[in-house]
Amino acid sequence: MNIKSLLLGSAAALIAVTGARAADAVVVAEPEPAEYVKICDVYGAGYFYIPGTETCLRIGGYVRYDIGAGDIGSFDGALATDRQDGDIQDTWKKNARFTFKTWTGQETELGTLKTYTEMRFNFGNTATSNTAFDKGVSVKFAWIQLGGLRVGKDESAFDTFIGYAGAVIQDTLVPYGDFDTNVVQYYFDAGNGFTAVASLEEGSGAVGTIDSYVPHVVGGVKYTQGWGAITGVVAYDSNYEEVAGKVRLDVKPMDNLSLFIMGGYGTDDNLLDDAGNAIDAHGRGFYKQWSGNWAIWGGGTYTINEKTSFNTQLSYDEGKNFGVAANIAYEIVKGFKVTAEVDYLHVGADTVTNWTKADKENSIGGILRFQRSF
C-alpha cells in the first residue's frame, strides 16, 4: 500500500463518518406562528381578545393629583368625615391616587357576560392632619353581570341609576345618598327608552350595613329620549325601616348645554326621638343622607369649546344646609385634564349631618385637580 492509497482511503472513511453523523443530527422544529393580540370592537374602543379565548378585555385607569385649600378644600366627598372634630389643619390638603380598571365582555347563550373592577391606591393627608401617609388600597368596584343580572361590589342603585349630582368634584356638600355596597341587581331594558332596576343591597359602614337577613331594597325606572330623561328611585332602609326617594329631570336645551334638577324626600320617624334629636351620632339612614325630610340639587354643564367646560351645582335641604360648587375643566391634551373648583357651604342650624360639628357656619375652599386618564 502506498501513501497515495492510504490518503484516499482515510478521506473516504472520514466522509462516511461525517455523513453518518449528519444523518443523526437533531432537526430543529419550525417555531409556532405567533398569536398576535386581536382587536375586539364589539364592546367599544380599547378592547382586545385574551389570546386563546373568546373573552374581550380592556385595561384602563387614571393617575390623579389633588391640591385642596380653605375650609372645605378636601376631595372625593371625604370632607364631612374629615371635619367631624371641627379642628381644621392650616395647610394644603393633598392626595395622589392611582386607579386601575378592567372591563371584560363575552357573548354567551344567556346574554353578554361582563365584569368590571376598579382598585384605588391613595397617598396624602387629610383636612384634620398635615401628616401625609399611605392610605392603602380600596376596592371601589368588583362585579359580574350576565344579561341583566349583576352581583358584587358596586355603588348603590339609589345613586348610580338616577345619576350623580353634577360634574363637580364636591357633589356631596348636601349629601344625596350613600354609595359603597354589595349588590344583587337586575336591569331591564324595554328597548323604547324605558329602563328599570331592582337592587338588593348590603349597605356599608357602622350604620348602613344590614344587621339582619333582610336586605336594603332599591327600585327605579327611567325614560330616556333625545331631549333628556326622567328618572325616579325608591329605597327601603331595612335597619331603620325608613323609605327614601328621588326624582330627577335631565334636559339638553342646546348641543353644548345640559341641565338637571333632582329632588329627594325621606322619612325619619325612626331616626329622630320625640324631641327631634338624632338617635345616634349620625341621625340618618343609609339612603336619606340629607338633613330633614327633603332636599334639592340642581346644576349643569356648559361646553365652552372642545377642550373646556364649565360645571356647577347648587344644593339645599330642609335643615338649611346650602352648598355651591363650580369649576372649569380644561383638557390640555387628550387624556390629561386640569380642573379648578371653588366650593361654598352654609351649615344650617337644624342639621343632622356630620357638618353639625363644623367649626364655621359659612365655609369656602377650593380644589385644583390634575388627572391623566388612560
C-alpha positions as CSV (number, residue, x, y, z in Angstrom):
1,M,0.0,0.0,0.0
2,N,1.5,3.3,-1.0
3,I,1.0,6.7,0.6
4,K,-1.5,7.8,-2.1
5,S,-3.8,4.9,-1.5
6,L,-3.6,5.5,2.3
7,L,-4.6,9.1,2.0
8,L,-7.5,8.3,-0.4
9,G,-8.8,5.6,2.0
10,S,-8.6,7.9,5.0
11,A,-10.5,10.7,3.2
12,A,-13.3,8.2,2.2
13,A,-13.6,6.9,5.7
14,L,-13.8,10.5,7.1
15,I,-16.6,11.4,4.6
16,A,-18.5,8.3,5.5
17,V,-18.4,9.1,9.3
18,T,-19.3,12.7,8.7
19,G,-22.3,11.6,6.6
20,A,-23.5,9.2,9.3
21,R,-23.3,11.9,11.9
22,A,-25.2,14.4,9.7
23,A,-28.0,11.8,9.3
24,D,-28.3,11.5,13.1
25,A,-28.4,15.3,13.7
26,V,-31.4,16.8,15.6
27,V,-33.7,18.7,13.3
28,V,-35.0,22.0,14.9
29,A,-38.7,22.3,14.6
30,E,-40.2,25.4,13.0
31,P,-41.5,27.9,15.6
32,E,-45.2,28.0,16.1
33,P,-46.7,31.0,14.4
34,A,-47.2,33.9,16.9
35,E,-50.7,34.5,18.1
36,Y,-51.0,38.3,17.9
37,V,-53.5,40.2,20.0
38,K,-56.7,40.8,18.1
39,I,-58.8,43.9,18.4
40,C,-62.3,43.4,19.8
41,D,-64.7,46.1,18.7
42,V,-67.9,44.6,20.0
43,Y,-67.9,46.5,23.3
44,G,-66.3,49.7,22.2
45,A,-62.8,51.1,21.8
46,G,-59.8,49.7,23.7
47,Y,-60.9,46.0,24.0
48,F,-58.8,43.1,22.7
49,Y,-59.3,39.3,22.8
50,I,-57.4,37.5,25.5
51,P,-55.3,35.0,23.5
52,G,-56.9,31.6,23.2
53,T,-60.3,32.7,24.5
54,E,-63.5,34.5,23.3
55,T,-63.3,37.0,26.1
56,C,-62.6,40.6,25.3
57,L,-60.6,42.6,27.8
58,R,-60.0,46.3,28.3
59,I,-57.5,47.8,30.7
60,G,-57.5,51.4,31.9
61,G,-57.4,53.8,34.8
62,Y,-56.1,57.2,35.8
63,V,-53.4,58.9,37.8
64,R,-54.7,61.9,39.8
65,Y,-53.2,64.6,42.0
66,D,-55.5,66.9,44.1
67,I,-54.5,70.1,45.9
68,G,-57.1,71.4,48.3
69,A,-57.2,74.7,50.3
70,G,-59.5,76.5,52.6
71,D,-62.2,75.4,55.0
72,I,-63.7,72.7,52.7
73,G,-60.8,72.1,50.3
74,S,-60.9,68.4,50.7
75,F,-61.8,65.9,48.0
76,D,-64.0,62.9,47.0
77,G,-66.7,63.6,49.4
78,A,-64.4,62.9,52.4
79,L,-64.7,66.4,53.9
80,A,-67.6,65.7,56.2
81,T,-65.8,62.7,57.8
82,D,-62.6,64.6,58.0
83,R,-64.3,67.6,59.6
84,Q,-66.2,65.9,62.4
85,D,-63.9,67.1,65.2
86,G,-64.1,70.7,63.9
87,D,-60.2,71.1,64.1
88,I,-59.1,72.1,60.7
89,Q,-55.4,72.0,59.8
90,D,-53.9,75.1,58.3
91,T,-52.0,73.8,55.3
92,W,-52.7,72.3,51.9
93,K,-54.7,69.1,51.7
94,K,-53.1,66.9,49.1
95,N,-53.9,63.4,47.7
96,A,-52.2,61.4,45.0
97,R,-54.2,58.4,43.5
98,F,-53.6,55.6,41.1
99,T,-56.7,53.8,39.8
100,F,-56.5,50.6,37.9
101,K,-59.6,49.4,36.0
102,T,-60.5,46.3,34.0
103,W,-63.5,45.5,31.8
104,T,-64.4,42.1,30.2
105,G,-67.1,41.0,27.8
106,Q,-68.1,37.8,26.2
107,E,-71.2,36.7,24.3
108,T,-73.0,33.6,25.7
109,E,-76.3,31.8,25.1
110,L,-77.7,33.6,28.1
111,G,-76.6,37.1,27.1
112,T,-73.5,39.2,27.5
113,L,-71.2,38.2,30.3
114,K,-69.4,41.2,31.7
115,T,-67.2,42.1,34.6
116,Y,-65.8,45.4,35.9
117,T,-63.2,46.1,38.6
118,E,-61.6,49.2,40.0
119,M,-58.8,49.4,42.5
120,R,-57.7,52.7,44.1
121,F,-54.3,53.4,45.7
122,N,-54.1,56.7,47.7
123,F,-51.3,58.7,49.4
124,G,-51.8,62.1,51.1
125,N,-53.0,64.0,54.1
126,T,-56.5,64.9,55.3
127,A,-58.4,68.0,56.3
128,T,-57.6,67.4,60.0
129,S,-54.0,66.2,59.8
130,N,-51.0,67.7,57.9
131,T,-49.2,64.3,58.1
132,A,-49.1,62.6,54.7
133,F,-49.4,58.8,54.7
134,D,-50.2,55.7,52.6
135,K,-54.0,55.4,52.7
136,G,-53.9,51.9,51.4
137,V,-55.9,50.1,48.7
138,S,-59.7,50.2,48.3
139,V,-61.9,48.0,46.1
140,K,-64.3,50.5,44.5
141,F,-65.9,48.1,42.1
142,A,-65.8,44.3,41.5
143,W,-68.9,43.0,39.9
144,I,-70.1,40.3,37.5
145,Q,-73.1,40.8,35.1
146,L,-74.8,38.2,32.9
147,G,-77.5,39.7,30.8
148,G,-79.4,42.0,33.2
149,L,-78.3,40.3,36.4
150,R,-75.4,41.9,38.3
151,V,-73.7,40.7,41.6
152,G,-70.7,42.0,43.5
153,K,-69.3,45.3,44.8
154,D,-70.9,48.3,43.3
155,E,-72.3,51.7,44.2
156,S,-75.9,51.8,45.3
157,A,-78.5,51.9,42.5
158,F,-80.1,54.8,44.6
159,D,-77.3,56.9,43.2
160,T,-76.0,55.2,40.0
161,F,-79.3,54.6,38.3
162,I,-80.6,58.1,38.8
163,G,-77.2,59.7,38.3
164,Y,-74.6,61.7,40.3
165,A,-75.4,65.3,41.3
166,G,-73.4,67.1,38.7
167,A,-69.9,67.1,37.2
168,V,-68.3,68.9,40.1
169,I,-65.7,67.4,42.5
170,Q,-67.6,68.3,45.7
171,D,-71.0,67.0,44.7
172,T,-72.0,65.9,48.3
173,L,-71.9,69.3,50.1
174,V,-75.5,68.3,50.7
175,P,-75.3,64.5,50.6
176,Y,-77.7,62.7,48.3
177,G,-77.1,59.1,49.4
178,D,-74.5,56.6,50.5
179,F,-72.6,54.7,47.8
180,D,-70.5,51.6,48.6
181,T,-72.3,48.3,48.9
182,N,-72.5,44.7,47.8
183,V,-75.5,44.2,45.5
184,V,-77.7,41.7,43.7
185,Q,-79.3,43.7,40.9
186,Y,-81.4,43.2,37.8
187,Y,-81.6,45.7,35.0
188,F,-84.4,45.7,32.5
189,D,-84.4,47.5,29.1
190,A,-87.7,47.6,27.3
191,G,-85.9,49.0,24.2
192,N,-88.2,52.0,23.7
193,G,-86.5,54.4,26.1
194,F,-87.8,52.7,29.3
195,T,-85.3,51.1,31.6
196,A,-85.7,49.8,35.2
197,V,-83.6,48.4,38.0
198,A,-84.3,46.3,41.2
199,S,-81.5,46.0,43.7
200,L,-80.9,44.1,46.9
201,E,-78.1,45.8,48.9
202,E,-76.0,45.2,51.9
203,G,-75.0,48.8,52.7
204,S,-71.8,49.8,54.3
205,G,-70.4,51.4,57.5
206,A,-71.4,51.1,61.1
207,V,-74.9,52.5,60.5
208,G,-75.6,51.5,56.9
209,T,-74.7,47.7,56.9
210,I,-77.7,45.5,57.3
211,D,-78.0,43.9,60.7
212,S,-80.3,41.0,59.8
213,Y,-81.1,38.7,56.8
214,V,-83.4,41.5,55.4
215,P,-81.5,43.5,52.7
216,H,-82.0,47.1,51.8
217,V,-84.1,47.3,48.6
218,V,-83.9,49.9,45.8
219,G,-86.1,50.1,42.7
220,G,-86.0,52.6,39.9
221,V,-87.5,53.5,36.4
222,K,-86.1,55.8,33.7
223,Y,-87.5,57.2,30.5
224,T,-84.8,58.5,28.1
225,Q,-85.2,60.4,24.8
226,G,-83.2,62.8,22.7
227,W,-84.3,65.8,24.8
228,G,-83.1,64.2,28.1
229,A,-84.5,61.8,30.7
230,I,-86.9,61.5,33.7
231,T,-85.8,59.1,36.4
232,G,-87.2,58.0,39.8
233,V,-85.8,55.8,42.5
234,V,-87.2,54.5,45.8
235,A,-85.2,52.8,48.6
236,Y,-86.1,50.9,51.7
237,D,-83.7,51.0,54.6
238,S,-84.2,47.7,56.4
239,N,-82.2,48.7,59.5
240,Y,-84.4,51.7,60.4
241,E,-87.4,50.7,58.4
242,E,-87.4,54.0,56.6
243,V,-88.1,54.9,53.0
244,A,-86.4,57.5,50.7
245,G,-86.9,58.5,47.1
246,K,-85.5,60.8,44.5
247,V,-86.9,62.2,41.2
248,R,-84.7,63.7,38.5
249,L,-85.2,65.6,35.3
250,D,-82.3,65.9,32.7
251,V,-82.7,68.2,29.7
252,K,-80.4,69.3,26.9
253,P,-81.7,72.6,25.5
254,M,-78.6,73.1,23.3
255,D,-75.9,70.8,22.0
256,N,-73.3,72.4,24.4
257,L,-75.6,72.7,27.4
258,S,-77.0,70.0,29.7
259,L,-79.1,70.8,32.9
260,F,-80.5,68.7,35.7
261,I,-82.7,69.1,38.8
262,M,-83.2,66.4,41.4
263,G,-85.4,66.3,44.5
264,G,-85.3,63.9,47.4
265,Y,-87.7,63.0,50.2
266,G,-87.2,60.6,53.0
267,T,-88.9,59.6,56.2
268,D,-87.1,59.8,59.6
269,D,-89.6,58.5,62.1
270,N,-87.1,56.0,63.5
271,L,-84.1,58.3,63.1
272,L,-85.1,61.0,65.5
273,D,-86.5,61.0,69.0
274,D,-89.7,62.8,70.1
275,A,-87.8,66.0,70.6
276,G,-86.4,65.8,67.0
277,N,-82.9,65.0,68.0
278,A,-80.8,62.3,66.3
279,I,-81.0,58.9,67.9
280,D,-77.2,58.3,67.3
281,A,-74.2,60.4,66.2
282,H,-75.3,60.1,62.5
283,G,-79.0,60.7,62.8
284,R,-79.6,59.3,59.3
285,G,-80.0,56.0,57.4
286,F,-78.1,54.6,54.5
287,Y,-80.2,56.4,51.8
288,K,-81.6,59.6,53.4
289,Q,-78.3,61.3,54.0
290,W,-79.6,64.9,53.8
291,S,-81.0,66.9,56.8
292,G,-84.7,66.9,57.3
293,N,-87.2,65.2,55.1
294,W,-86.5,66.9,51.8
295,A,-83.6,68.2,49.7
296,I,-83.0,69.5,46.2
297,W,-80.0,69.6,43.9
298,G,-79.6,71.3,40.5
299,G,-76.9,72.3,38.1
300,G,-75.4,71.7,34.7
301,T,-72.5,71.6,32.3
302,Y,-71.8,74.2,29.6
303,T,-69.2,73.1,27.0
304,I,-67.3,76.2,26.0
305,N,-65.2,74.5,23.3
306,E,-63.9,71.1,22.6
307,K,-61.3,71.3,25.4
308,T,-63.1,73.5,28.1
309,S,-66.3,73.1,30.1
310,F,-67.9,74.9,32.9
311,N,-69.7,72.8,35.6
312,T,-71.8,73.9,38.5
313,Q,-74.1,72.5,41.2
314,L,-76.4,74.1,43.9
315,S,-77.9,72.1,46.8
316,Y,-80.2,72.8,49.7
317,D,-82.1,70.7,52.3
318,E,-84.7,71.2,55.0
319,G,-82.0,71.6,57.6
320,K,-81.0,74.8,55.9
321,N,-77.7,73.4,54.6
322,F,-76.8,75.2,51.3
323,G,-73.9,74.3,49.0
324,V,-72.5,75.8,45.9
325,A,-69.8,74.2,43.7
326,A,-68.4,75.5,40.4
327,N,-65.4,74.5,38.3
328,I,-63.6,75.0,35.0
329,A,-62.3,71.8,33.4
330,Y,-59.7,72.1,30.7
331,E,-58.2,69.2,28.7
332,I,-54.6,70.3,28.0
333,V,-54.0,67.3,25.7
334,K,-56.1,64.3,25.0
335,G,-56.3,62.3,28.3
336,F,-54.8,65.0,30.5
337,K,-57.3,67.3,32.2
338,V,-56.9,70.1,34.8
339,T,-59.9,71.1,36.9
340,A,-60.1,74.2,39.2
341,E,-63.1,74.3,41.5
342,V,-64.4,76.7,44.2
343,D,-66.9,75.4,46.9
344,Y,-69.1,77.2,49.4
345,L,-71.1,75.6,52.3
346,H,-73.6,77.2,54.7
347,V,-74.2,74.9,57.6
348,G,-77.8,75.3,58.8
349,A,-78.9,75.4,62.5
350,D,-81.2,72.4,62.0
351,T,-78.9,69.7,60.7
352,V,-78.3,66.1,61.4
353,T,-75.4,65.6,59.1
354,N,-71.7,65.4,60.1
355,W,-71.5,69.1,59.4
356,T,-73.1,69.7,62.8
357,K,-69.6,69.7,64.2
358,A,-68.1,72.0,61.6
359,D,-66.2,74.9,63.1
360,K,-67.8,77.6,60.9
361,E,-71.3,78.4,59.8
362,N,-70.0,79.6,56.4
363,S,-67.1,77.8,54.8
364,I,-65.3,78.3,51.5
365,G,-62.5,76.3,49.8
366,G,-61.1,75.2,46.5
367,I,-59.5,72.2,44.7
368,L,-57.0,72.0,41.9
369,R,-57.1,68.6,40.2
370,F,-54.7,67.1,37.7
371,Q,-55.8,63.9,36.1
372,R,-54.2,61.7,33.4
373,S,-56.8,59.1,32.2
374,F,-55.9,56.1,30.0
